[in-house]
Amino acid sequence: MRISKFLHCSTLTALCICGTAWAAPEANWPVPPKLIELPTPYGTLAVGPSDYIYESKLELDGTLLEPHISGMINIHYAFEMPDAQAALISISRGNETCPISYRWVVLRADGYKVSPEFGSCSPQIRVSADSSQLTLQTPNAQSPDTLDIYVYDGATVKQSTSKKKRQAK
């Protein structure tokens, strides 16, 4: 059992690390890994099927999460935190105006918490975490030289903007 958990964690770590290394050459944005199952010490977070072929639902140990999360779902990143495991979920509902949004799911021994939906409708993201907050950066939809930064502290998602740093060629 221990080896199995280690292999799952090692595979997930490798996917997350490799995912951050791949980049679109023109924009230098990493291609996020796409998982459908994330085993954690607090249960298995998984993308489950629904009656509609182009929709899936997010489950924890086979039970739908509350609030319900449905659409074309991927688990992109997972972070170990003190006494918790956090996962970034993307949701696509086929909307051309805003093709993708995000939510954080934080799992603990006593349950889980789901962040409000957030994002700038872009699949291009950079993600980081520390012991107290989870951060997602994405291009601003209206201003190509601006980044939208979303920080989740376990209670609220706060958005700020920042000018992109020019990269040396």
C-alpha positions in Angstrom: 0.0 0.0 0.0 2.8 2.4 0.9 4.6 1.8 -2.4 1.4 2.3 -4.3 0.8 5.7 -2.7 4.5 6.6 -3.3 4.2 5.7 -7.0 1.0 7.7 -7.4 2.6 10.7 -5.6 5.9 10.3 -7.6 3.9 10.1 -10.9 1.8 13.2 -10.0 5.0 15.1 -8.9 6.6 14.2 -12.2 3.5 15.2 -14.2 3.4 18.6 -12.4 7.1 19.2 -12.8 7.2 18.1 -16.4 4.0 20.1 -17.1 5.7 23.3 -16.0 8.7 22.6 -18.3 6.7 22.4 -21.5 5.9 25.8 -23.0 4.3 27.3 -26.0 7.3 28.7 -27.9 5.8 32.1 -28.8 4.2 32.9 -25.4 6.4 30.9 -22.9 3.3 29.6 -21.0 3.6 26.1 -19.6 1.1 23.5 -20.8 -0.6 22.3 -17.6 -0.8 18.5 -17.0 -4.3 17.0 -17.2 -5.3 14.4 -14.7 -8.6 12.7 -14.1 -7.7 11.2 -10.8 -5.7 12.4 -7.8 -5.1 10.0 -4.9 -4.5 12.0 -1.7 -4.2 11.0 2.0 -7.7 12.5 2.3 -9.4 10.5 -0.4 -9.3 10.3 -4.2 -10.4 13.4 -6.1 -11.6 12.2 -9.5 -13.4 13.4 -12.7 -16.5 11.2 -12.9 -18.9 10.7 -15.8 -22.4 12.1 -16.2 -25.4 11.3 -18.3 -24.3 13.9 -20.8 -21.3 12.8 -22.9 -19.7 16.2 -23.0 -19.9 16.8 -19.3 -18.2 15.3 -16.2 -18.5 15.8 -12.5 -16.0 16.2 -9.8 -16.1 13.6 -7.1 -14.3 12.8 -3.8 -14.2 9.0 -3.2 -17.2 8.5 -5.6 -19.4 11.2 -4.0 -20.1 14.5 -5.8 -18.5 17.6 -4.3 -20.7 20.4 -3.0 -21.0 22.8 -4.7 -21.4 20.6 -7.7 -18.7 21.1 -10.3 -19.6 20.0 -13.8 -18.5 20.5 -17.4 -15.3 19.4 -19.2 -13.1 19.0 -16.1 -9.4 18.5 -15.6 -7.3 18.4 -12.5 -4.2 20.4 -13.4 -1.9 20.9 -10.4 -1.7 19.5 -6.9 0.2 20.8 -3.9 0.9 19.4 -0.5 0.3 21.9 2.2 0.5 21.6 6.0 -2.3 19.2 6.9 -3.9 19.5 3.4 -3.7 18.8 -0.3 -4.8 21.4 -2.8 -5.8 20.8 -6.4 -6.4 23.2 -9.2 -9.5 22.3 -11.3 -10.3 23.7 -14.7 -13.9 23.8 -16.0 -15.0 24.2 -19.6 -18.7 24.5 -20.4 -18.3 25.0 -24.2 -18.7 28.8 -23.9 -16.8 30.5 -26.7 -16.7 33.9 -24.9 -15.1 32.4 -21.8 -13.9 28.9 -22.6 -12.4 28.0 -19.2 -12.6 28.9 -15.5 -10.9 27.5 -12.4 -11.5 26.4 -8.8 -9.3 25.3 -6.0 -10.2 22.2 -4.0 -8.5 21.9 -0.7 -8.8 18.5 1.0 -8.2 17.9 4.7 -8.8 15.1 7.2 -12.0 16.8 8.4 -13.4 17.5 4.9 -12.8 19.8 1.9 -13.3 23.3 0.8 -14.0 24.5 -2.8 -13.1 28.0 -3.8 -15.4 30.3 -5.8 -15.0 30.1 -9.6 -12.3 32.5 -11.0 -10.1 33.2 -14.0 -9.7 35.4 -17.0 -11.1 32.8 -19.5 -7.6 31.7 -20.6 -6.1 28.2 -20.6 -2.6 29.8 -20.3 -1.7 29.7 -16.6 1.2 29.7 -14.2 0.5 28.3 -10.7 2.4 28.4 -7.4 1.7 27.7 -3.8 3.2 28.3 -0.4 2.0 27.2 3.1 -0.8 29.8 3.3 -1.9 30.7 -0.3 -2.4 29.4 -3.8 -1.7 31.6 -6.8 -2.7 31.5 -10.4 -1.4 33.9 -13.1 -3.0 34.2 -16.5 -3.0 36.7 -19.3 -5.5 39.5 -19.0 -8.3 39.1 -21.7 -8.4 42.9 -22.6 -4.7 43.9 -22.2 -2.0 41.6 -23.7 0.7 43.3 -21.6 -1.1 42.6 -18.3 -1.3 39.6 -16.1 -4.3 38.8 -13.9 -3.2 37.3 -10.6 -5.6 35.3 -8.5 -4.7 34.4 -4.9 -6.7 32.0 -2.8 -6.1 32.1 1.0 -8.6 29.3 1.8 -11.5 31.7 2.2 -11.6 34.1 -0.7 -10.1 34.5 -4.1 -8.5 38.0 -4.6 -7.7 39.3 -8.0 -5.0 41.8 -8.9 -3.3 42.8 -12.1 0.4 43.4 -13.0 2.3 44.4 -16.1 4.1 41.5 -17.7 7.8 41.6 -17.4 9.6 41.7 -20.8 11.8 38.7 -21.4 15.3 39.1 -22.9 15.7 37.6 -26.3 
